[in-house]
Amino acid sequence: MEDARASFLSAVICLPLFLLLRTFAVGEAAPDPARALVADLLAYVCSWAGFALASLPLAEAMGRRAQWPRLIAAWNWANLVQYVVLAVLMVPSLLGLPGAVTDALGLLGLGYAFWLQWFVARATLGVSGPRAAAFVALDLGIAIFLSGLVVRMSAG
C-alpha cells in the first residue's frame, strides 16, 4: 500500500506538463482565465483521486483487491509517461506542421495512452484483456465527466 501512496508523487511531477498541455489546448479562451485555471486544477486533483477511489470496487468485483495497490502505483507512474508522450507529440503543432499531421499524432498519442492503461491493468491485476479494458473505460468516463464539469465551471 505504501507504493500506491508514494506513487501520487507522479501527480505533482505531471502538474507542469498538465498546465503546459492545457495552455496550448485548442479552443475558445475562457471568459475568466483564473476561474478556468481553478476549474482545471480541481478536475486534475479529482481525476487522480477519483480513479483510485472508483477503481477499488471494480478490482474487488474482479477478486483482485490484493493487487489493487500495485495497479494504482503502476497506473500513476504510467500517467507520467502519458503526459511526457503527449507533450512531445504537441511539439509539431507548435512548430506549425499541417493539421492532418498534428491530428494524426494526437490520435497516435491517445491510442498509446489507452493501450498503456490497458497493459498496466492487465499486467498488475492479472486479468483478461476485456477486464483490463473496464479500468480504461472507468478512467475515460471520469475524464469525460470532469471535462464537462470544467467547461461548466469555466463558463461561470
Z-matrix of the N, CA and C atoms (Angstrom, degrees):
N
C 1 1.449
C 2 1.533 1 110.64
N 3 1.326 2 116.44 1 -30.71
C 4 1.465 3 120.16 2 -179.85
C 5 1.527 4 111.13 3 -62.41
N 6 1.340 5 117.09 4 -37.87
C 7 1.466 6 119.97 5 178.29
C 8 1.526 7 111.12 6 -63.48
N 9 1.327 8 116.35 7 -38.61
C 10 1.468 9 119.96 8 178.23
C 11 1.525 10 110.09 9 -63.54
N 12 1.325 11 116.39 10 -45.46
C 13 1.475 12 120.04 11 178.63
C 14 1.527 13 110.91 12 -60.87
N 15 1.312 14 115.55 13 -47.16
C 16 1.467 15 120.21 14 -177.45
C 17 1.528 16 112.01 15 -64.48
N 18 1.323 17 116.80 16 -27.93
C 19 1.467 18 119.74 17 -177.20
C 20 1.524 19 113.06 18 -68.32
N 21 1.328 20 117.52 19 -14.76
C 22 1.464 21 119.19 20 177.53
C 23 1.531 22 111.45 21 -71.04
N 24 1.325 23 117.13 22 -8.27
C 25 1.463 24 120.79 23 170.23
C 26 1.530 25 109.65 24 -59.33
N 27 1.323 26 116.02 25 -30.28
C 28 1.465 27 119.32 26 178.94
C 29 1.527 28 111.47 27 -60.97
N 30 1.330 29 118.03 28 -29.59
C 31 1.473 30 120.41 29 177.02
C 32 1.526 31 110.44 30 -64.42
N 33 1.313 32 116.48 31 -37.81
C 34 1.471 33 120.82 32 178.15
C 35 1.530 34 109.53 33 -68.36
N 36 1.320 35 116.33 34 -41.69
C 37 1.464 36 120.69 35 -179.96
C 38 1.527 37 110.90 36 -66.54
N 39 1.336 38 116.77 37 -35.99
C 40 1.467 39 121.36 38 -178.52
C 41 1.524 40 113.62 39 -76.57
N 42 1.314 41 117.55 40 -19.72
C 43 1.464 42 120.22 41 -173.97
C 44 1.532 43 113.70 42 -54.43
N 45 1.331 44 119.96 43 -46.42
C 46 1.476 45 117.92 44 178.21
C 47 1.534 46 112.77 45 -61.09
N 48 1.332 47 116.79 46 -37.67
C 49 1.466 48 119.51 47 177.82
C 50 1.523 49 110.60 48 -67.02
N 51 1.323 50 116.99 49 -40.08
C 52 1.464 51 121.54 50 176.52
C 53 1.526 52 109.91 51 -58.10
N 54 1.323 53 116.42 52 -47.96
C 55 1.465 54 120.54 53 -179.27
C 56 1.530 55 111.15 54 -64.13
N 57 1.322 56 116.51 55 -38.52
C 58 1.461 57 120.68 56 177.11
C 59 1.526 58 110.61 57 -62.48
N 60 1.326 59 116.66 58 -47.76
C 61 1.464 60 120.94 59 -179.90
C 62 1.528 61 111.00 60 -62.62
N 63 1.322 62 117.17 61 -40.44
C 64 1.467 63 120.95 62 179.30
C 65 1.528 64 110.81 63 -67.33
N 66 1.318 65 117.22 64 -34.99
C 67 1.463 66 121.11 65 -179.90
C 68 1.523 67 111.08 66 -62.99
N 69 1.328 68 116.32 67 -38.62
C 70 1.456 69 120.51 68 -176.53
C 71 1.521 70 113.15 69 -99.09
N 72 1.327 71 117.57 70 8.67
C 73 1.465 72 120.80 71 178.77
C 74 1.528 73 109.36 72 -64.83
N 75 1.321 74 114.58 73 142.23
C 76 1.459 75 120.39 74 178.98
C 77 1.519 76 108.79 75 -76.97
N 78 1.307 77 116.16 76 138.05
C 79 1.460 78 120.69 77 177.81
C 80 1.512 79 110.69 78 151.00
N 81 1.318 80 114.02 79 174.44
C 82 1.460 81 119.56 80 179.23
C 83 1.520 82 110.01 81 -70.55
N 84 1.301 83 115.01 82 147.65
C 85 1.464 84 119.72 83 174.80
C 86 1.528 85 108.57 84 -70.09
N 87 1.304 86 116.09 85 140.03
C 88 1.464 87 121.06 86 179.42
C 89 1.524 88 109.16 87 -69.79
N 90 1.346 89 116.78 88 144.35
C 91 1.465 90 119.43 89 178.54
C 92 1.532 91 112.24 90 -60.45
N 93 1.315 92 116.20 91 -33.29
C 94 1.466 93 121.37 92 179.55
C 95 1.530 94 107.86 93 -126.64
N 96 1.338 95 118.22 94 94.28
C 97 1.469 96 121.00 95 -176.11
C 98 1.528 97 113.80 96 -57.27
N 99 1.322 98 117.92 97 -35.80
C 100 1.470 99 119.90 98 179.71
C 101 1.525 100 110.24 99 -65.56
N 102 1.319 101 116.29 100 -42.75
C 103 1.469 102 120.68 101 178.28
C 104 1.533 103 110.36 102 -63.38
N 105 1.335 104 116.37 103 -41.18
C 106 1.462 105 120.79 104 178.65
C 107 1.528 106 110.95 105 -63.51
N 108 1.325 107 116.80 106 -40.24
C 109 1.465 108 120.63 107 178.79
C 110 1.525 109 110.84 108 -63.92
N 111 1.319 110 117.08 109 -44.11
C 112 1.471 111 120.86 110 178.35
C 113 1.526 112 109.82 111 -62.10
N 114 1.325 113 117.21 112 -42.96
C 115 1.467 114 120.72 113 178.58
C 116 1.525 115 110.65 114 -61.51
N 117 1.334 116 116.65 115 -44.36
C 118 1.467 117 120.67 116 178.57
C 119 1.525 118 111.64 117 -61.93
N 120 1.317 119 116.72 118 -43.27
C 121 1.469 120 120.19 119 -179.28
C 122 1.527 121 111.56 120 -66.99
N 123 1.326 122 117.08 121 -39.36
C 124 1.471 123 119.77 122 176.36
C 125 1.524 124 110.73 123 -62.62
N 126 1.320 125 116.10 124 -44.13
C 127 1.463 126 119.80 125 178.92
C 128 1.526 127 111.17 126 -64.72
N 129 1.311 128 116.66 127 -36.37
C 130 1.467 129 121.23 128 178.93
C 131 1.531 130 110.07 129 -59.91
N 132 1.316 131 115.93 130 -49.92
C 133 1.470 132 120.58 131 179.51
C 134 1.527 133 110.24 132 -63.70
N 135 1.330 134 116.36 133 -44.77
C 136 1.468 135 120.33 134 -178.95
C 137 1.523 136 111.92 135 -63.39
N 138 1.330 137 117.28 136 -33.84
C 139 1.463 138 118.88 137 -179.40
C 140 1.526 139 111.44 138 -68.66
N 141 1.323 140 116.77 139 -41.17
C 142 1.467 141 119.59 140 179.29
C 143 1.527 142 110.69 141 -67.07
N 144 1.315 143 116.26 142 -49.83
C 145 1.467 144 119.87 143 -179.01
C 146 1.520 145 110.97 144 -71.44
N 147 1.327 146 116.53 145 -38.05
C 148 1.462 147 120.86 146 -176.86
C 149 1.513 148 112.93 147 -61.76
N 150 1.334 149 116.91 148 -43.33
C 151 1.463 150 118.28 149 179.14
C 152 1.520 151 110.55 150 -64.11
N 153 1.315 152 116.69 151 -43.51
C 154 1.470 153 119.44 152 -179.75
C 155 1.525 154 110.61 153 -59.17
N 156 1.321 155 116.43 154 -45.66
C 157 1.465 156 120.06 155 -178.51
C 158 1.523 157 112.19 156 -69.35
N 159 1.322 158 117.58 157 -42.31
C 160 1.462 159 120.91 158 -176.73
C 161 1.523 160 112.54 159 -75.28
N 162 1.320 161 116.99 160 -25.89
C 163 1.466 162 119.16 161 -177.92
C 164 1.524 163 112.76 162 -77.59
N 165 1.320 164 117.80 163 -21.85
C 166 1.468 165 119.71 164 -179.09
C 167 1.527 166 112.04 165 -61.73
N 168 1.338 167 120.22 166 -50.78
C 169 1.470 168 118.50 167 178.20
C 170 1.528 169 112.62 168 -62.10
N 171 1.330 170 116.77 169 -32.61
C 172 1.462 171 119.53 170 178.04
C 173 1.526 172 110.20 171 -66.81
N 174 1.321 173 116.82 172 -43.83
C 175 1.467 174 120.43 173 176.97
C 176 1.526 175 110.55 174 -63.15
N 177 1.329 176 116.91 175 -41.01
C 178 1.468 177 120.78 176 177.73
C 179 1.519 178 111.08 177 -61.56
N 180 1.331 179 117.05 178 -42.44
C 181 1.467 180 120.91 179 -179.89
C 182 1.526 181 111.46 180 -62.32
N 183 1.315 182 116.55 181 -26.65
C 184 1.464 183 121.46 182 178.89
C 185 1.522 184 112.02 183 -93.04
N 186 1.341 185 116.59 184 4.70
C 187 1.460 186 120.29 185 -179.48
C 188 1.516 187 113.14 186 71.29
N 189 1.336 188 117.01 187 30.00
C 190 1.463 189 121.14 188 -175.79
C 191 1.527 190 112.87 189 -123.50
N 192 1.315 191 117.20 190 30.62
C 193 1.464 192 120.14 191 -179.06
C 194 1.536 193 111.47 192 -59.39
N 195 1.308 194 117.70 193 -40.20
C 196 1.469 195 120.70 194 -177.84
C 197 1.532 196 111.78 195 -63.00
N 198 1.333 197 116.95 196 -29.36
C 199 1.463 198 120.77 197 -179.34
C 200 1.533 199 112.62 198 -89.19
N 201 1.331 200 117.43 199 -9.09
C 202 1.464 201 121.19 200 -175.45
C 203 1.533 202 113.59 201 -56.43
N 204 1.347 203 120.75 202 -42.91
C 205 1.472 204 118.59 203 178.55
C 206 1.537 205 112.74 204 -58.97
N 207 1.331 206 116.54 205 -36.16
C 208 1.475 207 119.53 206 176.76
C 209 1.522 208 110.66 207 -64.80
N 210 1.341 209 116.04 208 -40.24
C 211 1.465 210 120.01 209 177.58
C 212 1.523 211 110.29 210 -58.35
N 213 1.320 212 116.64 211 -49.27
C 214 1.464 213 120.52 212 -176.83
C 215 1.525 214 110.68 213 -63.33
N 216 1.316 215 117.28 214 -43.83
C 217 1.468 216 120.01 215 179.28
C 218 1.529 217 110.59 216 -60.52
N 219 1.314 218 116.94 217 -49.21
C 220 1.467 219 120.10 218 -178.80
C 221 1.528 220 111.41 219 -68.13
N 222 1.328 221 116.89 220 -39.97
C 223 1.468 222 121.61 221 -179.82
C 224 1.530 223 110.54 222 -60.84
N 225 1.325 224 115.67 223 -45.67
C 226 1.463 225 119.28 224 -178.60
C 227 1.523 226 111.63 225 -63.80
N 228 1.323 227 117.49 226 -43.72
C 229 1.464 228 119.09 227 179.31
C 230 1.523 229 110.79 228 -70.63
N 231 1.319 230 117.86 229 -31.78
C 232 1.470 231 120.44 230 175.47
C 233 1.528 232 110.51 231 -64.98
N 234 1.325 233 116.81 232 -31.41
C 235 1.468 234 119.60 233 175.86
C 236 1.522 235 111.08 234 -60.58
N 237 1.317 236 117.06 235 -36.69
C 238 1.466 237 120.23 236 177.15
C 239 1.529 238 109.91 237 -61.40
N 240 1.320 239 116.38 238 -44.80
C 241 1.467 240 120.57 239 177.68
C 242 1.529 241 109.70 240 -59.06
N 243 1.327 242 116.54 241 -44.47
C 244 1.467 243 120.49 242 -179.80
C 245 1.528 244 111.61 243 -60.88
N 246 1.309 245 117.16 244 -44.71
C 247 1.467 246 120.25 245 179.96
C 248 1.526 247 111.12 246 -62.44
N 249 1.321 248 117.11 247 -41.55
C 250 1.469 249 120.12 248 178.92
C 251 1.526 250 110.10 249 -63.51
N 252 1.331 251 116.86 250 -45.79
C 253 1.469 252 120.65 251 179.78
C 254 1.528 253 110.50 252 -61.01
N 255 1.325 254 117.19 253 -45.91
C 256 1.467 255 119.98 254 -179.83
C 257 1.529 256 111.75 255 -63.67
N 258 1.324 257 116.82 256 -37.81
C 259 1.469 258 119.85 257 178.06
C 260 1.528 259 110.73 258 -65.85
N 261 1.327 260 117.00 259 -41.63
C 262 1.465 261 120.63 260 178.45
C 263 1.529 262 110.23 261 -65.05
N 264 1.331 263 116.82 262 -40.68
C 265 1.463 264 120.21 263 -179.36
C 266 1.530 265 112.41 264 -70.97
N 267 1.315 266 117.31 265 -13.53
C 268 1.459 267 121.43 266 177.83
C 269 1.537 268 111.11 267 -80.66
N 270 1.311 269 117.76 268 -21.84
C 271 1.470 270 121.81 269 -175.79
C 272 1.535 271 112.36 270 -57.22
N 273 1.333 272 120.05 271 -46.66
C 274 1.473 273 118.37 272 179.63
C 275 1.530 274 113.34 273 -57.32
N 276 1.316 275 116.73 274 -35.08
C 277 1.464 276 120.19 275 177.34
C 278 1.525 277 110.56 276 -64.45
N 279 1.318 278 116.16 277 -41.38
C 280 1.465 279 120.60 278 179.16
C 281 1.527 280 111.86 279 -67.37
N 282 1.330 281 115.56 280 -26.36
C 283 1.465 282 120.31 281 178.79
C 284 1.524 283 112.17 282 -84.29
N 285 1.333 284 116.35 283 -2.03
C 286 1.459 285 120.50 284 175.84
C 287 1.510 286 115.64 285 86.61
N 288 1.325 287 118.65 286 19.59
C 289 1.458 288 119.91 287 176.64
C 290 1.527 289 109.84 288 -63.20
N 291 1.326 290 117.00 289 157.89
C 292 1.469 291 120.75 290 -178.13
C 293 1.531 292 112.39 291 -59.00
N 294 1.324 293 114.68 292 151.58
C 295 1.460 294 121.49 293 -177.94
C 296 1.517 295 113.62 294 -56.92
N 297 1.336 296 117.68 295 -37.88
C 298 1.465 297 120.02 296 -179.33
C 299 1.526 298 110.90 297 -62.34
N 300 1.317 299 116.44 298 -39.33
C 301 1.469 300 120.96 299 179.66
C 302 1.524 301 110.11 300 -67.38
N 303 1.320 302 116.30 301 -48.21
C 304 1.469 303 119.32 302 -178.07
C 305 1.525 304 111.43 303 -68.20
N 306 1.339 305 117.17 304 -34.28
C 307 1.469 306 120.06 305 175.96
C 308 1.528 307 110.57 306 -64.64
N 309 1.331 308 116.08 307 -42.71
C 310 1.467 309 120.24 308 179.02
C 311 1.529 310 110.55 309 -63.55
N 312 1.320 311 116.73 310 -41.19
C 313 1.464 312 120.03 311 177.69
C 314 1.527 313 110.88 312 -64.73
N 315 1.322 314 116.83 313 -38.86
C 316 1.465 315 120.52 314 176.99
C 317 1.518 316 111.81 315 -61.73
N 318 1.329 317 116.70 316 -43.38
C 319 1.469 318 120.29 317 177.64
C 320 1.521 319 111.29 318 -65.82
N 321 1.323 320 115.88 319 -38.67
C 322 1.462 321 120.48 320 176.83
C 323 1.530 322 110.17 321 -60.77
N 324 1.328 323 116.52 322 -44.92
C 325 1.466 324 120.76 323 178.48
C 326 1.514 325 112.12 324 -63.01
N 327 1.322 326 116.82 325 -41.85
C 328 1.461 327 120.80 326 178.70
C 329 1.528 328 110.90 327 -64.36
N 330 1.325 329 115.90 328 -44.02
C 331 1.465 330 119.82 329 177.65
C 332 1.521 331 111.92 330 -61.31
N 333 1.326 332 116.01 331 -42.07
C 334 1.461 333 120.01 332 177.79
C 335 1.523 334 110.81 333 -62.79
N 336 1.325 335 117.17 334 -42.17
C 337 1.469 336 120.89 335 179.95
C 338 1.528 337 110.55 336 -61.45
N 339 1.330 338 116.77 337 -45.13
C 340 1.472 339 119.80 338 178.69
C 341 1.526 340 110.74 339 -62.91
N 342 1.341 341 115.83 340 -43.93
C 343 1.463 342 118.70 341 179.78
C 344 1.522 343 110.77 342 -62.38
N 345 1.326 344 117.32 343 -44.09
C 346 1.464 345 120.85 344 -178.23
C 347 1.526 346 110.83 345 -61.94
N 348 1.327 347 117.08 346 -43.65
C 349 1.463 348 120.05 347 178.01
C 350 1.528 349 110.39 348 -61.94
N 351 1.327 350 115.90 349 -44.39
C 352 1.461 351 120.57 350 179.57
C 353 1.532 352 110.22 351 -60.99
N 354 1.318 353 117.21 352 -45.40
C 355 1.458 354 121.86 353 179.99
C 356 1.525 355 111.06 354 -61.30
N 357 1.329 356 116.62 355 -45.16
C 358 1.470 357 120.93 356 -179.84
C 359 1.522 358 110.34 357 -60.71
N 360 1.325 359 117.51 358 -46.07
C 361 1.467 360 120.53 359 -179.49
C 362 1.529 361 110.65 360 -63.58
N 363 1.321 362 116.66 361 -44.92
C 364 1.468 363 120.27 362 -178.77
C 365 1.521 364 111.39 363 -64.47
N 366 1.326 365 116.56 364 -43.92
C 367 1.466 366 120.69 365 -176.27
C 368 1.526 367 112.64 366 -72.61
N 369 1.323 368 118.09 367 -41.64
C 370 1.468 369 119.73 368 -175.32
C 371 1.519 370 112.63 369 -78.94
N 372 1.322 371 116.37 370 -32.14
C 373 1.466 372 119.35 371 -178.20
C 374 1.524 373 112.76 372 -95.73
N 375 1.324 374 116.61 373 -16.62
C 376 1.456 375 119.74 374 -177.68
C 377 1.522 376 111.81 375 66.41
N 378 1.338 377 116.20 376 42.19
C 379 1.462 378 121.04 377 -178.82
C 380 1.526 379 109.46 378 -111.55
N 381 1.322 380 115.16 379 169.46
C 382 1.460 381 121.13 380 178.57
C 383 1.529 382 110.53 381 -70.88
N 384 1.311 383 115.05 382 166.70
C 385 1.459 384 120.54 383 178.28
C 386 1.522 385 113.67 384 -56.83
N 387 1.341 386 118.25 385 -48.73
C 388 1.467 387 118.54 386 179.05
C 389 1.535 388 113.11 387 -62.09
N 390 1.314 389 117.34 388 -36.01
C 391 1.469 390 119.34 389 177.73
C 392 1.528 391 110.60 390 -68.72
N 393 1.312 392 116.56 391 -38.37
C 394 1.466 393 119.57 392 176.47
C 395 1.525 394 110.04 393 -64.11
N 396 1.326 395 116.47 394 -35.81
C 397 1.468 396 120.75 395 178.88
C 398 1.525 397 111.31 396 -63.17
N 399 1.329 398 117.39 397 -26.70
C 400 1.469 399 120.05 398 177.69
C 401 1.528 400 110.69 399 -62.73
N 402 1.318 401 117.58 400 -35.10
C 403 1.471 402 120.70 401 178.38
C 404 1.532 403 110.84 402 -71.22
N 405 1.321 404 116.14 403 -37.35
C 406 1.464 405 120.25 404 176.09
C 407 1.529 406 109.22 405 -64.03
N 408 1.335 407 116.27 406 -43.90
C 409 1.470 408 120.51 407 178.92
C 410 1.528 409 110.95 408 -63.36
N 411 1.320 410 116.71 409 -39.37
C 412 1.466 411 120.34 410 177.48
C 413 1.529 412 110.19 411 -60.49
N 414 1.311 413 116.82 412 -47.72
C 415 1.462 414 120.66 413 -179.95
C 416 1.527 415 111.01 414 -62.98
N 417 1.325 416 116.68 415 -41.03
C 418 1.460 417 120.72 416 178.71
C 419 1.532 418 110.62 417 -64.22
N 420 1.324 419 116.49 418 -42.09
C 421 1.466 420 120.19 419 177.92
C 422 1.518 421 112.27 420 -61.33
N 423 1.314 422 116.19 421 -42.85
C 424 1.473 423 120.30 422 177.36
C 425 1.527 424 109.89 423 -62.37
N 426 1.331 425 116.71 424 -43.40
C 427 1.470 426 120.95 425 -179.11
C 428 1.525 427 111.56 426 -63.60
N 429 1.323 428 117.01 427 -42.28
C 430 1.468 429 120.50 428 179.61
C 431 1.523 430 110.28 429 -65.12
N 432 1.324 431 116.42 430 -44.90
C 433 1.467 432 120.20 431 178.35
C 434 1.527 433 110.73 432 -59.15
N 435 1.325 434 116.22 433 -48.51
C 436 1.464 435 119.97 434 -177.91
C 437 1.530 436 112.02 435 -66.83
N 438 1.324 437 117.66 436 -34.35
C 439 1.470 438 120.20 437 177.04
C 440 1.522 439 110.87 438 -62.92
N 441 1.324 440 115.99 439 -42.97
C 442 1.462 441 119.73 440 176.79
C 443 1.514 442 111.87 441 -62.96
N 444 1.316 443 115.43 442 -39.99
C 445 1.461 444 120.31 443 178.62
C 446 1.532 445 111.13 444 -64.37
N 447 1.320 446 116.50 445 -41.20
C 448 1.469 447 120.81 446 178.76
C 449 1.530 448 110.43 447 -62.40
N 450 1.317 449 116.90 448 -42.47
C 451 1.465 450 120.21 449 179.09
C 452 1.526 451 110.20 450 -59.94
N 453 1.328 452 116.31 451 -45.11
C 454 1.471 453 119.86 452 -179.61
C 455 1.527 454 111.27 453 -67.05
N 456 1.329 455 116.35 454 -43.12
C 457 1.466 456 119.65 455 -179.52
C 458 1.531 457 111.42 456 -66.33
N 459 1.310 458 116.44 457 -37.12
C 460 1.464 459 120.91 458 -178.23
C 461 1.522 460 111.97 459 -70.41
N 462 1.323 461 115.66 460 -30.20
C 463 1.468 462 120.27 461 -177.82
C 464 1.523 463 112.26 462 -74.58
N 465 1.307 464 116.02 463 -23.45
C 466 1.464 465 118.36 464 177.71
C 467 1.451 466 115.06 465 102.11
